[in-house]
Amino acid sequence: MLKIALPLVEIASSTNNYIEALVRSGALPMLGEGLRPEVCDGLLLPGGVDVDPSLYGQEKDPTTEFEQALDRLQLDTLRRFLEARKPVFGICRGHQLINVALGGTLIQDLPTAWDHKAFAGKDSVHSCESVPGTFISGLFGPSFQINSSHHQGVDRPGNGLRVAARAGDGVVEAMEHETLPVWSVQFHPERMCFQHARPDTADGSLLFSFFLEKCRS
């Protein structure tokens, strides 16, 4: 069974969604710290708090909240997997962390944040347009519905990263690397599949199947 690293300082209840999606897709999540590419087939960087803005050369916005210990752990783990050229998949915070790790920047509070935030514990839902020829286009076609629960977004893409999808307001919803096995999405596919599948969005399980297939190859 594939072993997927899920580096976290603390295990929260929201972690269960990622664990369930990986297990039901046929993988064994490896949680905690000290996870290395030598013993794992791939790396999943999950959603969570904001990334420390000093890591991309900005002062902290009043809306930004971050955990330096989590940043250090996940950046260190990410760099190890990048050096080993092992597959990496980022979700929400993970999408943003990959961008920062590769020299990109973030928008700390989106001008259209209200279109992307969750309300009363429920994700927003909106349409997304994919870039032809990208991994996300191959999975979902030119236009598809996604969930949304964030207030920050990718500004300048990091080195080697290309935009794979955008929301109608221009927010980067997916990226892929030009040469490395790295993919990321701003939305939450773990809340769009299996017991969390919903009729108003695309099937998030396709992303987990895609990632695990890359881990097998």
Backbone hydrogen bonds, N-H to C=O, Kabsch-Sander energy under -0.5 kcal/mol:
donor,donor_aa,acceptor,acceptor_aa,energy
2,L,26,G,-0.7
4,I,2,L,-0.6
4,I,28,L,-2.3
5,A,3,K,-0.5
5,A,42,G,-2.8
6,L,30,M,-2.8
8,L,32,G,-1.3
12,A,10,E,-0.7
15,T,12,A,-1.3
16,N,13,S,-1.4
17,N,14,S,-1.1
18,Y,14,S,-0.7
18,Y,15,T,-0.5
19,I,15,T,-2.4
20,E,16,N,-2.9
21,A,17,N,-2.1
22,L,18,Y,-2.3
23,V,19,I,-2.8
24,R,20,E,-2.8
25,S,21,A,-0.8
26,G,22,L,-0.5
26,G,23,V,-1.4
27,A,22,L,-2.4
28,L,2,L,-3.5
30,M,4,I,-3.2
31,L,29,P,-0.6
32,G,6,L,-1.2
39,V,36,R,-1.5
40,C,36,R,-0.6
41,D,3,K,-3.0
42,G,3,K,-1.1
43,L,87,P,-2.2
44,L,5,A,-2.9
45,L,43,L,-0.5
45,L,89,F,-2.5
50,D,65,E,-1.6
55,L,52,D,-1.9
56,Y,53,P,-1.5
57,G,54,S,-1.1
58,Q,53,P,-2.4
64,T,61,D,-2.0
67,E,50,D,-0.6
71,D,67,E,-2.3
72,R,68,Q,-2.7
73,L,69,A,-2.3
74,Q,70,L,-2.7
75,L,71,D,-2.6
76,D,72,R,-2.2
77,T,73,L,-2.3
78,L,74,Q,-2.7
79,R,75,L,-2.4
80,R,76,D,-1.7
81,F,77,T,-2.0
82,L,78,L,-2.6
83,E,79,R,-2.3
84,A,80,R,-1.7
85,R,81,F,-0.6
85,R,82,L,-0.8
86,K,81,F,-2.4
88,V,181,P,-2.5
89,F,43,L,-2.6
90,G,183,W,-2.1
91,I,45,L,-2.7
92,C,185,V,-2.4
94,G,91,I,-2.5
96,Q,92,C,-1.9
97,L,93,R,-3.1
98,I,94,G,-2.3
99,N,95,H,-1.4
100,V,96,Q,-2.3
101,A,97,L,-2.9
102,L,98,I,-1.5
103,G,100,V,-1.9
104,G,99,N,-3.1
105,T,156,R,-1.9
107,I,153,G,-3.3
108,Q,106,L,-0.7
110,L,151,H,-3.0
113,A,110,L,-1.8
115,D,112,T,-2.1
116,H,113,A,-2.0
117,K,113,A,-1.8
119,F,122,K,-2.7
122,K,119,F,-2.2
124,S,148,S,-2.5
126,H,146,I,-2.1
128,C,144,F,-2.0
129,E,166,R,-3.1
130,S,142,P,-2.0
131,V,164,A,-3.1
134,T,131,V,-1.7
138,G,134,T,-1.8
139,L,135,F,-1.2
140,F,136,I,-2.6
141,G,137,S,-2.1
144,F,128,C,-2.1
146,I,126,H,-2.7
148,S,124,S,-1.5
150,H,116,H,-1.3
153,G,107,I,-1.6
155,D,105,T,-2.6
159,N,102,L,-3.5
161,L,158,G,-2.0
162,R,176,E,-2.7
164,A,174,A,-3.2
165,A,174,A,-1.4
166,R,129,E,-2.5
167,A,171,V,-2.6
168,G,127,S,-0.7
170,G,167,A,-2.0
173,E,165,A,-2.3
173,E,171,V,-0.5
174,A,165,A,-1.4
175,M,184,S,-2.1
176,E,162,R,-2.0
177,H,182,V,-2.1
178,E,160,G,-2.8
182,V,180,L,-2.2
183,W,88,V,-2.2
184,S,175,M,-2.2
185,V,90,G,-2.4
186,Q,173,E,-2.4
187,F,173,E,-0.6
191,R,188,H,-1.7
192,M,189,P,-2.0
196,H,193,C,-2.5
197,A,194,F,-1.9
201,T,198,R,-1.1
202,A,145,Q,-2.4
204,G,192,M,-2.5
204,G,202,A,-0.9
206,L,203,D,-1.5
207,L,204,G,-1.2
208,F,204,G,-1.1
209,S,205,S,-2.5
210,F,206,L,-2.1
211,F,207,L,-2.5
212,L,208,F,-2.5
213,E,209,S,-2.0
214,K,210,F,-1.8
215,C,211,F,-1.7
216,R,212,L,-1.4
217,S,213,E,-1.2
